[in-house]
Each structure stands twice: as C-alpha cells, then as structure tokens.
C-alpha cells in the first residue's frame, strides 16, 4: 500500500460551500452530500466543516471547540478557562460511532464570555483577549487544542473522509445560513485531527485546495504579530493572515484579497488612478503576506462567504447561484448534486474575490 508522501496528486483536495443571502437556516445534510460527490479528491487523511448561525441560543458567547489528548489535559485546560472566562455551558460535542473515524480525541465544547476583571486587567479589546487565550492553550497546554473560537459558529473536523466526518459529528442535526467543507489530500504534511481543515480563528474559517510555496515567508511575517502556527499544515497561516488584515488592520475583504492574491506589477501599472495607487500601497505595505503557489480557498466569516483563486487560477473553482443561495465548489458536480437547476454558473477569474453577504449586512461587499 502506498503511504502518504509516496504519491503526489497535484490537484487533490476538495472544497465546497453553501451560503444563504437571506439567512435561511440550512441543514448540514446538503453540505455532506456535496462533498461526498468529490470523494476521490480526498485520501482519508482529513475532512471538516464550518457552520455559521448554528448556535442561536448562545449567539452572544464564544463557542470554543477543543480537542484533548488526555483527561489530564482537559483538567488543566478547564482550570485555565475558569480563570479567564465565565463558562455558560460545557459539554461533549455529540458524535456517533462511524466506520473510518478512529482514534478520536476527547472533543468538548464551551460557551464562554471573558471575565470582566480579566479583560480589564489585560487592557485588550474582547476579541484580542480571546485570541491570546486561544494561542496560550495551543502553545502552552500540552494535549489541548482549541480548533474553533467564534460566536454562533463552529468547526467540526477529523482524520477521515469528509462524508464520514459529517456523519461522525451528526451535522444533519445542525442548521446554519452558511456551510463550508473540505476533503483533504495532504502531500507534504501529516494527517492528524488538528491539521484537518477548516482552520479557524474567531469567526474566520479557511478551507483550501492547493499548496503555499511562500509558507515560510508568510509564517515568519505573521508570527511577528503574535500569531503562532502550531497545527503542522500550511493552510493555517491563511486564517491568521485573514484575521490580521481584516480585524487588526481594518482592510476590507476586497483589499485583503488584493494582498494575498495581489495582481502582478505589470497589471497594476495599467490600472487607472486611484485603483493603481491603492494596489501599489497594499503590495508595498503587506508584501510578505502575498501567497504564492496554486490555491483556491473558501473563507467563511460572520455574515458571509468569500471564494478566491490564486492570481494564475491554478486550482479549480466554480460558483452556482439559485435564488438567494450561492454554491461554490472545486467541481460543478458537487453543486449539481444538491441544486440540479441553477440560475447562473460561473468561474471567478484568477485573483478575483467573489464575496457574498447576508442581505442588509452593513459594511460588507455583496
């Protein structure tokens, strides 16, 4: 039997996403069906999902999804959480025995709010406080990994084929206005639970098909700003770059896309003013955050979803629209499996950000 790394499938990995502009809650069943069609793009070493709007009863609290290797790690982590957060609810994340999903860690969920005293002592805003706590757990508490930390959303991932991962987590029992998913075919990095996609920080999630040849430069740059890449997969850095550029630097989603998938200098020089000046500024200011190498990504965020290819479009991405729903996937068949009749089917150009938001969402591009 061939082992990981002995065979290379350059176009491997599958991504799919569903988004409702109206905010209608959709069962996780459809996204499982969509990714199942692309089974052969995965190799069983990772699958995962992100759902938005799935915790309306706890929408004002951060939902921390955590893997534990041992009960001792769980005890240590819960002591840390109790010192920094008001824990509103905690429980095991519901799962079912599923063929193909083995060696599962302990998987727990906590709905929390920062303790006012700790937040005041930190002199940080609430989101930055949560981010720093997440990195402290992931870097200082052995055997504990926070893999999801946003509000009214959650990541569910494992080692296995994505359709098995969806059944394992009983995603048909959840409903949300946005779902993204990933089937993994790792070629350079290990298959383990924390390294499966999506990668998340606060409300931002990333699923990615491709390879980041600029990873070392991107990682060194983002770690200068306090982020820690600990999950042994190059895609992790995209989630942190997205958080840095939008939350911390205040860039729009379109501007962020123009950083990580920046146009070539020759293209920028032909653009009219002031677009030329804006893109020149972004390329010069954030040059170390340009991603090189083939990629297509789906980014989920509070209130929307973005699809983006690398500037040469070296990975496949198609988008379908039907009514108020948007579908994005590596292959058209993954869309047709859940929506046979479409109003529109198209492919974004290289470096073109396709951004979709809830109707009436302020401050976001539609």
TIMI-263481 format. One line per 2 residues: number of its first residue (from 1); for each residue x negated, y negated, z negated of C-alpha. Coordinates in Angstrom, 1 decimal. Each point is the difference from the previous one (the first is absolute). Example, Ala and Ser with C-alpha at 12.3 -4.5 7.8 and 13.67 -1.06 7.14 Angstrom:
REM TIMI-263481
1	-12.3,4.5,-7.8 ~ -1.4,-3.4,0.7;
This chain:
REM TIMI-263481
1	0.0,0.0,0.0 ~ -1.3,-3.5,0.9;
3	-0.6,-2.2,-3.0 ~ 0.5,-3.7,-0.3;
5	-2.7,-1.9,1.9 ~ -0.7,2.9,2.4;
7	2.5,-1.2,2.5 ~ 0.8,-3.6,1.0;
9	3.4,-1.1,1.3 ~ -0.6,-3.7,0.8;
11	3.7,-0.9,0.4 ~ 1.1,2.0,-3.1;
13	2.2,-1.3,-2.7 ~ 3.7,-1.0,0.3;
15	1.8,-3.1,-1.3 ~ 3.6,-0.9,0.1;
17	2.2,-2.7,-1.6 ~ 3.7,-1.0,-0.2;
19	1.2,-3.4,-1.0 ~ 3.5,-1.5,-0.4;
21	0.1,-3.7,0.6 ~ 3.4,-0.1,-1.8;
23	-1.5,1.6,-3.1 ~ 2.3,3.1,0.3;
25	-1.3,2.8,-2.2 ~ -1.1,3.0,2.0;
27	-0.6,3.5,-1.3 ~ -3.5,1.4,0.1;
29	1.3,2.8,2.1 ~ -0.4,-1.8,3.3;
31	-3.7,-0.9,-0.5 ~ -0.7,3.7,-0.8;
33	1.7,1.0,3.2 ~ -2.0,-2.5,2.0;
35	-3.4,1.0,-1.3 ~ 0.8,3.7,0.4;
37	0.1,-0.3,3.8 ~ -3.7,-1.0,-0.1;
39	-1.1,3.0,-2.1 ~ -2.9,0.8,2.4;
41	-1.6,-3.4,-0.6 ~ -0.7,1.0,-3.6;
43	-2.0,2.9,-1.5 ~ 1.5,0.4,-3.4;
45	-2.6,-2.1,-1.9 ~ 2.3,-2.9,-0.8;
47	3.4,-1.4,0.4 ~ 1.9,-2.8,-1.7;
49	2.8,-2.6,0.0 ~ 0.8,-3.5,-1.2;
51	3.6,-1.0,-0.8 ~ 1.2,-3.5,-0.6;
53	3.2,-0.9,-1.9 ~ 0.1,3.4,-1.7;
55	0.1,-1.2,-3.6 ~ 2.8,-2.6,-0.1;
57	0.8,0.8,-3.7 ~ -3.6,-0.9,-0.9;
59	-0.7,-2.6,2.7 ~ -1.5,-2.6,-2.3;
61	-2.7,2.4,-1.4 ~ -3.2,1.4,1.5;
63	0.3,3.6,0.9 ~ -3.3,1.8,-0.8;
65	-0.4,3.4,1.6 ~ -2.9,1.8,-1.5;
67	-1.9,3.3,0.6 ~ -1.6,1.7,-3.0;
69	-2.5,2.8,0.2 ~ 0.5,0.9,-3.6;
71	2.3,-0.6,-3.0 ~ -2.9,-1.8,-1.7;
73	-0.2,-2.4,2.9 ~ 3.7,-0.6,-0.3;
75	-0.3,-0.8,-3.8 ~ -2.9,-2.4,0.6;
77	1.7,-1.8,2.8 ~ 3.3,-0.3,-1.9;
79	-1.9,-1.6,-2.9 ~ -1.5,-2.5,2.4;
81	3.5,-0.7,1.5 ~ 1.5,-0.6,-3.4;
83	-2.7,-2.5,-0.9 ~ 0.7,-2.1,3.2;
85	3.6,0.6,1.0 ~ 3.5,0.4,-1.3;
87	1.0,3.4,1.2 ~ 3.7,-0.1,0.9;
89	0.3,3.6,1.2 ~ -2.4,2.9,0.6;
91	0.6,3.5,1.5 ~ -1.4,2.7,2.2;
93	0.6,-0.8,3.7 ~ 2.5,2.6,1.1;
95	-1.4,2.7,2.2 ~ 1.0,3.5,1.2;
97	-2.1,3.1,0.7 ~ -1.0,-0.2,3.7;
99	-2.0,2.4,2.1 ~ -3.2,-1.7,1.1;
101	-0.3,-2.3,-3.0 ~ -2.4,1.4,-2.5;
103	-2.3,-1.1,-2.8 ~ 2.3,-3.0,-0.9;
105	-1.3,-2.4,-2.7 ~ 2.3,-1.3,-2.7;
107	2.1,-2.7,1.8 ~ 1.7,-2.6,-2.2;
109	1.9,-3.3,0.6 ~ 0.1,-3.0,-2.3;
111	2.2,-3.1,0.3 ~ -2.0,-2.8,-1.8;
113	-0.3,-3.7,-0.6 ~ -3.2,-1.7,-1.2;
115	0.1,-0.8,-3.7 ~ 0.3,-3.8,-0.3;
117	-2.8,-0.2,-2.5 ~ -2.4,1.9,2.2;
119	1.0,-1.9,3.0 ~ -0.6,-3.4,-1.8;
121	-3.3,1.2,-1.3 ~ -1.2,1.0,3.5;
123	0.8,-3.4,1.5 ~ 1.0,1.8,3.2;
125	3.2,-0.1,1.9 ~ 2.2,3.1,-0.4;
127	-1.0,1.7,3.3 ~ -3.7,-0.4,-0.5;
129	0.4,1.3,-3.6 ~ 1.6,3.2,1.4;
131	-2.6,0.4,2.7 ~ -2.9,-0.2,-2.5;
133	1.7,2.5,-2.3 ~ 0.5,2.4,3.0;
135	-3.8,-0.2,0.8 ~ -0.9,0.5,-3.6;
137	2.0,3.2,-0.1 ~ -1.4,1.2,3.3;
139	-3.7,-0.8,-0.8 ~ -0.3,0.5,-3.8;
141	2.5,2.7,-1.0 ~ -1.2,3.3,1.3;
143	2.7,2.2,1.5 ~ 2.6,-2.7,0.3;
145	0.9,-1.7,3.4 ~ 2.7,-2.7,0.5;
147	1.1,0.5,3.6 ~ 3.0,-2.3,0.1;
149	0.6,-3.2,-2.0 ~ 2.7,-2.2,1.7;
151	3.5,-1.1,-0.9 ~ 3.0,1.8,1.3;
153	-2.1,2.3,2.2 ~ -2.2,3.1,-0.3;
155	-2.6,2.2,1.6 ~ 0.3,3.7,0.1;
157	-2.9,2.0,1.4 ~ -1.8,3.3,-0.3;
159	-2.3,2.5,1.7 ~ 2.2,1.8,2.6;
161	1.9,-0.5,3.2 ~ 2.2,-3.1,-0.3;
163	3.3,1.8,0.4 ~ -1.0,2.2,-2.9;
165	-1.0,-3.0,-2.0 ~ 3.4,-1.6,0.6;
167	1.8,3.1,-1.2 ~ -2.3,0.4,-3.0;
169	0.9,-3.5,-1.2 ~ 3.7,0.4,0.8;
171	0.1,-3.1,2.1 ~ 3.4,0.7,1.3;
173	1.2,-1.1,-3.4 ~ -1.4,-3.5,0.4;
175	1.4,-2.8,2.1 ~ -1.8,-3.2,1.1;
177	0.0,-2.6,2.7 ~ -3.5,0.9,1.3;
179	-1.9,3.2,0.3 ~ -3.5,0.7,1.3;
181	-1.8,3.3,0.2 ~ -3.3,1.6,1.0;
183	-1.2,3.4,1.1 ~ -3.7,0.3,-0.5;
185	-2.8,1.5,2.1 ~ -3.1,-1.0,-1.9;
187	-3.3,0.4,1.9 ~ -2.5,-1.8,-2.2;
189	1.4,0.0,-3.5 ~ 1.4,2.6,-2.4;
191	3.6,1.1,-0.3 ~ 1.2,-0.6,-3.6;
193	3.1,-1.4,-1.6 ~ -1.3,-3.5,-0.6;
195	-1.5,-0.3,3.5 ~ 3.3,0.7,1.8;
197	1.8,-3.0,1.6 ~ 1.7,-2.3,-0.7;
199	-2.5,-2.2,-1.9 ~ 1.7,-2.6,-2.2;
201	-0.6,-3.0,-2.2 ~ 2.9,-1.8,-1.5;
203	2.7,-0.1,2.8 ~ -2.4,0.5,2.9;
205	-0.4,3.4,1.5 ~ -2.0,1.2,3.0;
207	0.2,3.1,2.2 ~ -2.7,0.3,2.6;
209	-0.9,2.0,3.1 ~ -3.6,-0.5,1.0;
211	-3.4,-0.5,-1.3 ~ -1.6,-3.1,-1.5;
213	-3.6,-0.3,1.4 ~ -0.4,-3.2,-1.9;
215	0.9,1.6,-3.4 ~ -3.3,-0.6,-1.8;
217	0.0,-3.7,0.9 ~ 3.7,-0.4,-0.8;
219	-0.4,1.8,-3.3 ~ -3.0,-2.0,-1.1;
221	1.8,-3.2,0.8 ~ 3.3,0.8,-1.8;
223	-1.8,1.4,-3.1 ~ -1.7,-3.4,-0.4;
225	3.5,-1.3,-0.9 ~ 0.7,2.6,-2.7;
227	1.6,2.8,1.9 ~ -1.3,3.6,-0.5;
229	0.1,2.6,2.7 ~ 0.2,3.3,-2.0;
231	2.3,2.3,2.1 ~ -2.6,1.4,2.5;
233	1.8,-1.1,3.1 ~ -0.8,-2.9,2.3;
235	3.7,-1.1,0.4 ~ 0.1,-1.0,-3.7;
237	-2.0,-3.2,0.9 ~ 2.8,-1.2,2.4;
239	2.5,-0.1,-2.9 ~ -2.4,-2.2,-2.1;
241	-0.8,-2.2,2.9 ~ 3.7,-0.6,0.7;
243	0.5,-0.9,-3.7 ~ -3.0,-2.3,-0.1;
245	0.9,-1.9,3.2 ~ 3.8,-0.4,-0.7;
247	0.4,-0.1,-3.8 ~ -3.3,-1.6,-1.0;
249	-0.9,-2.1,3.0 ~ 3.6,-0.9,1.0;
251	-0.3,1.0,3.7 ~ 3.2,0.9,1.9;
253	0.4,3.5,1.3 ~ -0.8,-1.2,3.5;
255	-3.2,-1.7,-1.2 ~ -1.0,3.1,-1.9;
257	0.5,2.0,3.2 ~ -2.2,-2.5,1.8;
259	-2.8,0.7,-2.5 ~ 0.0,3.8,0.0;
261	0.8,0.4,3.7 ~ -1.5,-3.3,1.2;
263	0.0,-0.9,3.7 ~ -3.3,0.0,1.8;
265	-1.9,-3.3,0.0 ~ 0.4,-0.2,3.8;
267	3.8,0.3,-0.5 ~ 0.0,-2.7,-2.7;
269	-1.9,-2.4,2.1 ~ 2.7,0.1,2.7;
271	2.8,-0.7,-2.4 ~ 1.6,-3.5,-0.3;
273	-0.5,-2.3,-2.9 ~ 0.9,0.3,-2.9;
275	0.2,3.8,0.2 ~ -3.6,0.1,1.1;
277	-1.1,-2.0,-3.1 ~ 2.0,2.2,-2.3;
279	-1.3,3.3,1.3 ~ -3.6,-1.4,0.0;
281	0.4,-0.9,-3.7 ~ 1.4,3.4,-0.9;
283	-2.7,1.9,1.8 ~ -2.8,-2.1,-1.5;
285	1.4,-0.1,-3.5 ~ 0.9,3.7,-0.3;
287	-2.4,1.6,2.4 ~ -0.9,2.8,-2.4;
289	3.6,1.2,0.0 ~ 0.3,0.7,3.7;
291	0.8,3.7,0.5 ~ -1.9,1.7,2.8;
293	0.8,3.4,1.3 ~ 3.3,1.5,1.2;
295	3.1,-0.4,-2.1 ~ 3.7,-0.4,-0.2;
297	1.6,-0.9,-3.3 ~ 3.4,-0.5,-1.6;
299	0.0,-2.4,-2.9 ~ 2.9,0.0,-2.4;
301	0.6,-3.0,-2.2 ~ 2.8,-1.5,-2.1;
303	2.7,-0.8,2.5 ~ -1.6,1.3,3.2;
305	-2.3,2.2,2.1 ~ -2.8,-0.9,2.4;
307	-1.4,2.1,2.9 ~ -3.5,-0.7,1.3;
309	-2.5,1.5,2.4 ~ -3.7,-0.7,0.4;
311	-0.7,-2.6,2.6 ~ -0.9,2.6,2.6;
313	3.0,2.1,-0.8 ~ -1.9,3.2,-0.4;
315	2.7,1.7,-2.0 ~ 3.6,0.6,1.1;
317	2.9,-2.0,-1.5 ~ 3.6,-0.3,1.3;
319	2.9,-2.0,-1.4 ~ 3.7,0.6,0.4;
321	3.0,-2.2,-0.9 ~ 3.6,0.9,-0.5;
323	2.4,-2.5,-1.5 ~ -1.7,-1.4,-3.2;
325	-2.4,3.0,-0.3 ~ -3.6,0.1,1.1;
327	-2.0,3.2,0.6 ~ -3.7,0.2,0.4;
329	-2.1,3.1,0.6 ~ -3.0,1.6,1.6;
331	2.2,1.7,2.6 ~ 3.4,-0.7,1.5;
333	1.3,3.4,-0.9 ~ -0.2,-0.9,-3.7;
335	2.4,-2.8,0.6 ~ 2.4,1.9,2.3;
337	0.2,2.8,-2.5 ~ 2.0,-2.4,-2.4;
339	1.3,-2.5,2.5 ~ 0.6,1.5,3.5;
341	1.5,-3.1,1.5 ~ -2.0,-3.2,-0.3;
343	0.8,-3.6,1.0 ~ -3.7,-0.6,0.6;
345	-3.3,2.0,0.1 ~ -3.3,-1.8,0.4;
347	-3.7,0.2,-1.0 ~ -1.8,-2.9,-1.6;
349	-3.1,-1.3,1.8 ~ -3.4,0.4,-1.6;
351	-0.3,-2.3,-3.0 ~ 3.6,-1.0,0.2;
353	1.8,0.0,-3.3 ~ 3.6,1.2,0.1;
355	1.5,-1.4,-3.2 ~ 3.5,0.8,-1.2;
357	1.7,-1.5,-3.1 ~ 3.3,0.1,-1.7;
359	2.6,-2.3,1.4 ~ -0.1,-3.3,-1.9;
361	-3.4,0.7,-1.6 ~ -1.7,-3.4,-0.5;
363	-3.6,-0.6,1.0 ~ -0.4,3.2,2.0;
365	-0.4,0.3,3.8 ~ 2.7,1.9,1.9;
